[in-house]
């Protein structure tokens, strides 16, 4: 009888075998919401997948978990791929997940965050590139759907606040496949109209409805736009990539219109305040100048003008007296120097100076006389020449040479008949 009873391990093993060999359960595509998430230290992820009425246990081993492009959390809507099997130890069946991604909005959000991060790193969101919105625009362009609340709110708000401003509408698709290309074409067109401000936007909607404003191509076109741009997409809580690359972000289309133009009543009030302040400034200036004029009229100098000249006259007298003293001193000094010159013994007896010079000259003449060769001749000396060359040595002459002998009062012509060389 007991042979009919199976062990728990046996039935669990049987069920596992059945499930593992069922081709319908080998590659299952399942969607639901994460609950009871547990990140194990081994890298495995344990969780449940539930919908409105049921749930199933799930496990994703670390090898597959490393491939995830997001960090899963409780409440995430997910799409998973895996196989259904039984965990024999507990007898519970579960899905062994091989792939997992966020469902719907989750995927769009991941794409949004990635593009936002990439463009931010490139600097497309930097404030240094933001163009200033003019305070008093004359012409504003609006890119949005031709029909809808957004265009009506923008135009009515501008006309109410600042009716002197011209508004140009550039109709565009703002929802649906490739609507962003229509917006880009409208930006190209708007740049031809010499606009002061360009508003780009639409009313609220789901993330899918607003997705065209998250397209990279549109983001780069808004960044490159020559006209200062205001992004007005969705409601205040909605943020798109267009909001970050535009020069200004408005919470709503109506808010964009309010940012683009001043409020006429506010301007009138501002002009009135300027008028009041200007009148006050003028009155203050006039009163100050009046008081200054009165102070000048009552000044001591104006009432007694000659007193000012008395001081000048006294100063002039002092200068004249000082000048006279200076002239007299200079004359006395010159007179004294002249007296010194006239009393100098050289001036009085200039021959003294020449007497010394005459003695010096006589000494020079005497020295020259001593050196004069003619003086030696007068004392009995003679000079002998041979062929006009002075004879200094006995060896300079030979027998029969003709010599010229100069004496003090003439010249003797002689012929050498004999010469005697002293030893």
Legacy VTK file of the C-alpha trace (Angstrom):
# vtk DataFile Version 3.0
C-alpha trace
ASCII
DATASET POLYDATA
POINTS 423 float
0.000 0.000 0.000
2.768 2.492 0.904
4.345 2.013 -2.546
1.555 4.150 -3.960
2.743 7.216 -2.020
5.304 9.544 -3.607
7.852 11.608 -1.803
7.743 15.395 -2.024
11.083 15.388 -3.801
9.754 12.956 -6.381
6.676 14.999 -7.246
8.658 18.213 -7.403
11.214 16.544 -9.647
8.409 15.216 -11.866
6.786 18.621 -12.168
10.141 20.256 -12.954
10.746 17.706 -15.679
7.335 18.421 -17.165
7.788 22.167 -17.161
11.347 22.038 -18.484
10.208 19.980 -21.457
7.203 22.133 -22.295
8.233 24.241 -25.322
5.518 26.792 -24.490
7.243 27.576 -21.170
10.832 27.528 -22.403
10.765 31.071 -23.919
8.094 33.151 -22.202
7.446 36.884 -22.735
5.930 38.369 -19.598
4.974 41.881 -18.488
4.009 43.230 -15.081
5.161 45.251 -12.090
8.167 44.558 -9.859
7.531 43.868 -6.165
9.537 42.437 -3.247
12.811 43.263 -5.014
15.992 41.940 -3.389
19.501 42.545 -4.718
21.637 39.646 -3.450
25.328 40.062 -2.610
26.131 37.487 -5.316
24.672 39.788 -7.951
21.476 37.729 -8.392
18.167 39.611 -8.342
15.134 38.068 -6.593
11.697 39.637 -7.080
8.055 39.044 -7.956
6.183 40.102 -11.070
2.553 41.017 -10.472
-0.461 42.420 -12.227
-3.879 43.447 -10.864
-4.789 39.940 -9.604
-1.765 37.619 -9.628
1.954 37.366 -9.162
4.844 35.030 -10.004
8.251 34.677 -8.393
11.253 35.577 -10.535
15.009 35.330 -10.411
17.631 36.920 -12.638
21.120 35.509 -12.251
24.106 37.874 -12.077
25.345 37.047 -15.586
22.123 38.405 -17.093
21.698 41.138 -14.462
24.979 42.758 -15.551
23.431 43.439 -18.973
20.645 45.647 -17.586
20.575 49.256 -18.812
18.693 50.470 -15.727
18.511 49.829 -11.990
15.233 48.024 -11.212
13.042 49.198 -8.350
9.759 48.147 -6.772
6.869 49.500 -8.805
8.723 49.528 -12.146
6.660 48.372 -15.109
8.774 45.797 -16.915
8.918 43.463 -19.900
10.851 40.219 -19.302
11.950 37.193 -21.322
12.669 33.888 -19.578
11.660 30.279 -18.926
9.218 28.822 -16.426
10.485 26.038 -14.135
10.145 24.594 -10.619
12.521 25.144 -7.735
12.609 21.628 -6.309
13.656 22.626 -2.791
10.431 24.573 -2.181
8.188 23.125 -4.874
7.392 26.619 -6.145
7.447 27.493 -9.780
9.126 30.695 -10.980
10.402 32.451 -14.036
14.134 32.481 -14.680
14.616 35.901 -16.362
17.221 36.247 -19.097
16.294 39.751 -20.338
14.436 42.668 -18.765
13.569 46.202 -19.838
11.232 48.933 -18.741
7.786 48.858 -20.236
6.479 51.730 -22.405
7.079 54.986 -20.600
10.068 53.461 -18.891
11.897 52.958 -22.186
11.117 56.476 -23.320
12.325 57.835 -20.021
15.631 55.999 -20.384
16.096 57.407 -23.882
15.217 60.881 -22.566
17.737 60.687 -19.741
20.486 59.401 -22.008
20.017 62.170 -24.587
19.781 64.785 -21.823
23.069 63.582 -20.358
24.840 63.500 -23.758
23.729 67.002 -24.772
24.598 68.407 -21.359
28.125 67.030 -21.672
28.424 68.728 -25.080
27.487 72.049 -23.449
24.172 72.625 -25.250
22.509 73.528 -21.938
25.222 75.961 -20.768
23.989 79.387 -19.727
26.832 81.093 -21.619
25.068 80.196 -24.888
21.667 81.525 -23.812
20.535 84.583 -25.784
18.808 87.367 -23.900
15.079 87.843 -24.464
14.496 91.522 -25.424
12.344 93.550 -23.023
10.296 95.305 -25.673
9.932 93.056 -28.750
8.256 94.366 -31.866
7.683 91.042 -33.641
7.163 87.610 -32.108
6.953 84.287 -33.910
4.923 81.342 -32.617
5.496 77.735 -33.687
2.648 75.447 -32.644
-0.423 73.710 -34.044
-2.749 75.913 -36.089
-5.733 74.812 -34.007
-5.744 74.279 -30.281
-5.707 76.002 -26.944
-1.968 76.744 -27.006
-1.991 79.111 -29.983
-5.121 80.856 -28.729
-3.648 81.351 -25.266
-0.366 82.713 -26.623
-1.889 85.168 -29.081
-4.615 86.398 -26.713
-2.114 86.895 -23.886
0.289 88.912 -26.089
-2.496 91.095 -27.482
-3.857 91.734 -23.999
-0.523 92.538 -22.416
1.310 94.285 -25.265
-0.994 95.038 -28.218
1.629 97.018 -30.152
3.599 93.791 -30.765
3.108 91.919 -34.047
2.529 88.147 -33.769
3.368 85.772 -36.644
2.131 82.173 -36.546
4.169 79.397 -38.157
1.820 76.390 -38.078
3.443 73.047 -37.373
2.677 69.485 -36.406
3.365 69.019 -32.697
2.347 65.368 -32.234
2.704 62.133 -34.129
5.435 60.408 -36.080
8.139 62.792 -37.362
6.264 65.885 -36.161
9.643 67.248 -35.019
10.653 67.590 -38.689
7.684 69.887 -39.239
8.836 71.992 -36.252
12.365 72.199 -37.683
10.977 73.387 -41.032
8.974 76.081 -39.220
12.118 77.272 -37.399
13.902 77.557 -40.759
11.028 79.634 -42.071
10.755 81.816 -38.963
14.397 82.900 -39.214
13.551 84.699 -42.472
11.167 87.181 -40.794
13.467 89.306 -38.607
11.850 88.195 -35.369
12.749 89.457 -31.913
11.506 86.344 -30.087
10.383 82.851 -31.150
8.003 80.787 -28.984
7.980 77.020 -29.623
5.465 74.863 -27.840
2.174 73.050 -27.426
-0.343 72.136 -24.737
-0.023 69.302 -22.243
-0.149 65.570 -22.898
1.451 62.253 -22.108
5.150 61.620 -22.522
4.399 59.963 -25.828
2.449 63.034 -26.980
5.334 65.337 -26.088
8.055 63.045 -27.377
8.808 64.998 -30.565
10.211 67.759 -28.361
12.757 65.228 -27.044
14.204 64.429 -30.471
17.930 65.154 -30.797
17.638 66.720 -34.264
15.090 69.259 -33.021
17.187 69.994 -29.931
20.229 70.842 -32.023
18.140 73.030 -34.365
16.709 75.036 -31.450
20.222 75.456 -30.022
21.473 76.795 -33.380
18.485 79.134 -33.902
19.572 82.757 -34.416
16.401 84.131 -32.809
16.061 84.083 -28.985
13.745 81.149 -28.233
11.254 80.368 -25.476
10.218 76.738 -25.045
6.620 76.249 -23.822
5.855 72.529 -23.967
3.109 70.951 -21.876
2.317 71.868 -18.287
4.567 73.150 -15.519
5.641 69.654 -14.445
6.549 68.601 -17.977
10.199 68.939 -18.979
11.482 68.182 -22.472
14.909 68.389 -24.092
13.637 71.455 -25.976
13.239 73.230 -22.618
16.925 72.759 -21.808
18.356 73.921 -25.171
16.031 76.924 -25.569
17.172 80.320 -24.327
14.287 80.353 -21.824
11.827 77.763 -20.557
8.202 78.666 -19.794
5.955 76.436 -17.636
3.016 76.781 -20.062
2.251 78.417 -23.420
0.488 81.241 -21.583
3.570 81.641 -19.392
5.711 81.918 -22.516
3.590 84.809 -23.786
3.906 86.548 -20.413
7.683 86.121 -20.486
7.976 87.343 -24.068
6.250 90.726 -23.660
5.841 93.286 -20.907
2.415 94.055 -19.450
1.070 97.325 -20.864
-0.619 98.427 -17.615
2.632 97.733 -15.816
4.495 99.814 -18.418
2.040 102.673 -18.035
2.437 102.532 -14.270
6.210 102.356 -14.691
6.181 105.411 -16.978
4.015 107.261 -14.471
6.474 106.447 -11.691
9.334 107.631 -13.916
7.475 110.882 -14.533
6.947 111.429 -10.820
10.579 110.612 -10.052
11.767 112.893 -12.875
9.669 115.808 -11.599
10.971 115.241 -8.103
14.539 115.176 -9.380
14.014 118.389 -11.368
12.430 120.170 -8.401
15.224 119.010 -6.126
17.828 120.260 -8.611
16.083 123.648 -9.048
15.726 124.136 -5.299
19.358 123.235 -4.752
20.505 125.702 -7.415
18.228 128.390 -5.961
19.785 127.908 -2.542
23.232 127.978 -4.078
22.417 131.227 -5.916
21.168 132.802 -2.700
24.327 131.747 -0.884
26.450 133.300 -3.630
24.447 136.540 -3.578
24.851 136.788 0.174
28.501 135.902 0.205
30.965 138.374 1.754
32.987 138.725 -1.473
29.971 139.617 -3.611
28.812 142.211 -1.106
32.332 143.628 -0.652
34.142 142.997 -3.942
36.922 145.564 -3.292
38.149 143.580 -0.310
39.309 140.861 -2.706
41.345 143.441 -4.667
42.842 144.918 -1.502
44.534 141.638 -0.738
45.806 141.448 -4.321
47.120 145.018 -4.168
48.985 144.292 -0.947
50.489 141.197 -2.514
51.575 143.252 -5.540
53.291 145.819 -3.285
55.241 143.052 -1.599
56.333 141.681 -4.953
57.447 145.110 -6.179
59.434 145.683 -2.986
61.048 142.274 -3.306
61.928 142.971 -6.946
63.535 146.330 -6.126
65.667 144.732 -3.411
66.770 142.049 -5.799
67.758 144.634 -8.470
69.761 146.688 -5.963
71.563 143.595 -4.667
72.480 142.535 -8.199
73.832 146.031 -9.010
75.915 146.151 -5.834
77.377 142.697 -6.536
78.280 143.724 -10.086
79.868 146.961 -8.859
81.949 145.042 -6.319
83.202 142.585 -8.942
84.172 145.547 -11.209
86.174 147.183 -8.433
88.076 143.961 -7.829
88.957 143.721 -11.500
90.151 147.334 -11.777
92.385 146.991 -8.717
94.162 143.887 -10.021
97.999 144.583 -10.499
97.917 143.008 -13.944
95.301 145.483 -15.095
97.144 148.352 -13.397
100.640 147.329 -14.733
100.233 144.912 -17.661
104.032 145.082 -18.499
104.689 142.809 -15.521
103.006 140.003 -17.376
105.159 140.558 -20.520
108.423 140.873 -18.557
108.177 137.297 -17.344
107.412 136.127 -20.862
110.483 138.013 -22.249
112.852 136.294 -19.814
111.414 132.924 -20.760
111.866 133.769 -24.484
115.523 134.846 -24.023
116.310 131.548 -22.317
114.846 129.630 -25.237
116.925 131.650 -27.737
120.119 130.956 -25.799
119.380 127.228 -25.808
118.798 127.337 -29.562
122.081 129.178 -30.097
123.968 126.470 -28.226
122.413 123.841 -30.436
123.032 125.787 -33.708
125.816 124.044 -35.761
126.927 127.429 -37.221
127.946 128.538 -33.745
130.351 125.581 -33.610
131.899 126.657 -36.916
132.541 130.151 -35.559
134.536 128.562 -32.766
136.953 127.016 -35.353
135.217 123.764 -36.134
134.559 122.573 -39.734
132.276 120.043 -41.442
133.455 117.741 -44.239
131.200 116.420 -47.046
131.815 113.860 -49.747
129.347 113.918 -52.575
127.039 116.025 -50.326
127.178 113.387 -47.627
128.617 114.093 -44.202
131.963 112.388 -43.534
131.881 110.836 -40.058
134.556 108.159 -40.339
138.016 107.966 -41.959
136.883 104.891 -43.794
134.261 106.994 -45.608
136.980 108.520 -47.857
139.644 107.189 -50.223
142.808 108.599 -51.920
141.940 111.047 -54.727
138.445 111.687 -53.360
137.233 115.267 -53.667
135.960 116.725 -50.419
133.978 119.852 -49.531
135.049 121.381 -46.207
132.674 123.944 -44.709
134.052 126.536 -42.299
132.372 129.533 -40.642
132.853 131.974 -43.528
133.217 129.743 -46.617
133.881 126.386 -48.226
137.229 124.636 -49.136
137.512 122.137 -52.041
140.264 119.573 -51.319
141.577 116.384 -52.836
142.694 113.473 -50.674
146.354 112.645 -51.256
146.933 110.803 -48.071
144.876 109.575 -45.056
145.979 108.464 -41.702
143.833 106.246 -39.575
144.398 106.589 -35.840
144.827 103.399 -33.877
LINES 1 424
423 0 1 2 3 4 5 6 7 8 9 10 11 12 13 14 15 16 17 18 19 20 21 22 23 24 25 26 27 28 29 30 31 32 33 34 35 36 37 38 39 40 41 42 43 44 45 46 47 48 49 50 51 52 53 54 55 56 57 58 59 60 61 62 63 64 65 66 67 68 69 70 71 72 73 74 75 76 77 78 79 80 81 82 83 84 85 86 87 88 89 90 91 92 93 94 95 96 97 98 99 100 101 102 103 104 105 106 107 108 109 110 111 112 113 114 115 116 117 118 119 120 121 122 123 124 125 126 127 128 129 130 131 132 133 134 135 136 137 138 139 140 141 142 143 144 145 146 147 148 149 150 151 152 153 154 155 156 157 158 159 160 161 162 163 164 165 166 167 168 169 170 171 172 173 174 175 176 177 178 179 180 181 182 183 184 185 186 187 188 189 190 191 192 193 194 195 196 197 198 199 200 201 202 203 204 205 206 207 208 209 210 211 212 213 214 215 216 217 218 219 220 221 222 223 224 225 226 227 228 229 230 231 232 233 234 235 236 237 238 239 240 241 242 243 244 245 246 247 248 249 250 251 252 253 254 255 256 257 258 259 260 261 262 263 264 265 266 267 268 269 270 271 272 273 274 275 276 277 278 279 280 281 282 283 284 285 286 287 288 289 290 291 292 293 294 295 296 297 298 299 300 301 302 303 304 305 306 307 308 309 310 311 312 313 314 315 316 317 318 319 320 321 322 323 324 325 326 327 328 329 330 331 332 333 334 335 336 337 338 339 340 341 342 343 344 345 346 347 348 349 350 351 352 353 354 355 356 357 358 359 360 361 362 363 364 365 366 367 368 369 370 371 372 373 374 375 376 377 378 379 380 381 382 383 384 385 386 387 388 389 390 391 392 393 394 395 396 397 398 399 400 401 402 403 404 405 406 407 408 409 410 411 412 413 414 415 416 417 418 419 420 421 422
